[in-house]
Amino acid sequence: IGGHGDVFSIWGATCKPDRPHPTGAARCLPSENRAKGGGEWNHNLIEADQVSATV
């Protein structure tokens, strides 16, 4: 529920998700809900080259 873990582009960049968004939006949704409760931290590893980024 909500936008926990959504990846989206800003400042004129583009995003083409590897799994289509249900509403057609140019954003990538997480494949599973792995959000932690209040007071806990979520960590994501983002690897990028000059063309693409992988979370």
JOVEN-V788466 format. One record per backbone hydrogen bond with DSSP energy under -1.0 kcal/mol. CO is the residue of the C=O (numbers start at 1). NH is the residue of the N-H. Records with the same first field share a line. If there is no record, write none. Layout:
CO = NH + NH
This chain:
3 = 6
7 = 28
10 = 13
21 = 24
25 = 27
28 = 7
37 = 40
47 = 54
52 = 49
54 = 47
